[in-house]
Amino acid sequence: MNPKDSPAQPERREFITKACALTAGVVAVAVPAAAGLFVLLDPLGRKGGAGEPVRVASLEAIPEDGVPRKFSVLATRVDAWNRTPNVPVGAVYLRRAAGGAVQAFNVVCPHAGCFVDYVDDAKHYLCPCHNSTFEADGRIKDPKSPSPRGLDELETEVREGAVWVKFRNYRAGEKDKLPA
């Protein structure tokens, strides 16, 4: 075979130049793409603070006689890329139980999600939507109540004279307490 008839072989320098250019191009595209993907998916990995205790009231604001008082729950709301501090996320009834322990109940009725009211004269909670009634300790008062369970009790903690509550909502209409 004649050397002029053989196909031309790329030179070594030309191959290295093309390989370096290809590598630089891949890096130039991959780094910003990875950064963009990280920013796009970042909210999926964040925790919204659900289940974290929230300061609701001072211990002095809760009567010692066991009568419940309603308090708004203010917390930091995290929604995708937005973080909004001190927004109302719900409300609770706080009461001092026997022995001075503090009980917290979500104000949402477990039957249909209406807000319950505490009736001072009758000493019970009343759901105005379907007339479900609940004892001061959250139990169902009337056996014919349409509510599938008592009021949803929330975990409380007393720290340095303040009441902290692990606030969360539960599904309405379910016999079991299932987080919403």
N, C-alpha and C positions, 0 to 999 in steps of 0.2 A: 504494500500500500504506500502510496505517495503521501508525504507529510502534508502536502497541500490539499489532499482529498479528505483528510480526517477533520472532524468537526472542531471548531475552535473551543478551547477550554477556557473557562473564566479564570481570570488571574486571581491569585490568592488575596491580594489587597482589595480587589473589587468585592470579593465574597465577604471579607471582614467588614468592609465599609457598609455593605448592605445589611449584614447581620446587626451591626451596631445601630444603624438607622431604624431597623425594625424593632429592636429592643427599646430604643428611646421612644419610638412612637407608641408602643404598647404601654410603657410606663406613663407617658404623657396622657394617655386616655384612661388607663386603669385607676390611677390615683384620684383624679377628680370624680370618676364614676363611683368608686368605692366610698369616697367622702359623701357624695350626694345620696347614695343608698343608705349610708349610716344615718344621715339627717332625716331621711324619709321614714326609716323604720324605727327611729329613736323612741317615739311615743309608745310603741308597742311594748317596749321593755321597761317602761317606767311604771312605778306603782303609784296609784292615785291617792294613797294615804288611807284607803279604806281599812277599817279595823284599828286604826291608831286612836288612842284615847284623846278626847277633846275636852278642854276645860269648859264646863257648862255654867257653874255658879259657885258662889262661896257657900260654905257649910252653914253659915249664919242665916242665909236667905231661906233655908228650909225649916219650916216649923217643927218643933219637937213633938207636937201632939199627933203626928202621923198623917196630917192632912196634906195631900199632894199639891204641889205648885208646878205650873207649866213654865218651861224655860225654852227659849230658842237655842238651837245648836248652830254655832258659827264655826266654820272650818275652811281650810284651804281647798278649793276645788281645782282639780287637774283634769283638763279635757284636751286630749291630743297635745298640741303645742302650747296651750294656754294654761297659766297658773294664776288663779284669782284668790287672794287671801281674804279671810273673814267674810264669807258669804253664807247666808242662811242655807243649811242643807236639811233641816228638819226641826223637830221639836220633841221634847220629852217631858214627862211628869216625873218629878223627884219627890220622894217622901222618905221620912225616917221611919223605919220599921222597928219592931221590938228590939231592944238592946242597943239602939242607936245606929244600926246599920242603915245605909242609904240604898234605896231601891230606885231604879230608873225604868220607866216604861215608855216605849215608843207611842206617840199619840195616834198612830194609824191603826184603825180597827182591822183585825185579822180576817174579818168576813169579806168586806168589799172595798177596803182601802179608804173609807171615810175617816175624818178626824173625830176622835172621841172628846167629850167634854166631861169635866168632873163636876158633879152636882153636889154642892155643899150641903144642902138640906137633906138629901137622901143618902149622903155619904157613899156614893158609888159613881163609876164612870158610865156615861151613856153615849151610845153611838146613835146619832139622829137619823141615819139612813134606814136602819131596819130594827131600831129599838133594842139592840143588844145591850145588856148591862153587865158590868164587871165590878167585882168587889174592889175595895181600896188596895188590896194586895195583888190585883191583876187577874184573879180567877174569875171564871164565868159565874155570874150571880144567878141567872135564870136558866134552868135546865132546858127550856124550850128555845134558848137563844140560837139564832142562825149562825153565830160565830163558831168556826171549827176548833178554836183554841182560845185560851185566855190572852190577855194583852202580852205583847212581846217584851219580856224583861231584858234589859241590856246590862252588860257588865259595868260596874262602877268601882271607883277607887277614890279614896280621900287622901289628898296630898297637901300638906302645908295649909290646911284650912279651906281647900277648894275641892269641889267634886268634879271628877273627870269621868267621862262616859265613853265607852267604845260604841259609837253610834253606827247603826246600820239598819237598813230597811229589809223587811221580809216579805215574801210573796203572800198576797191576800188569797183567801179561799182554800188554802191548803191546811190539812190537819197538822202536818209537821212544820216546824220553823225552817223554811228554806230561804237562804239569802236571795234577795232580789237582784 
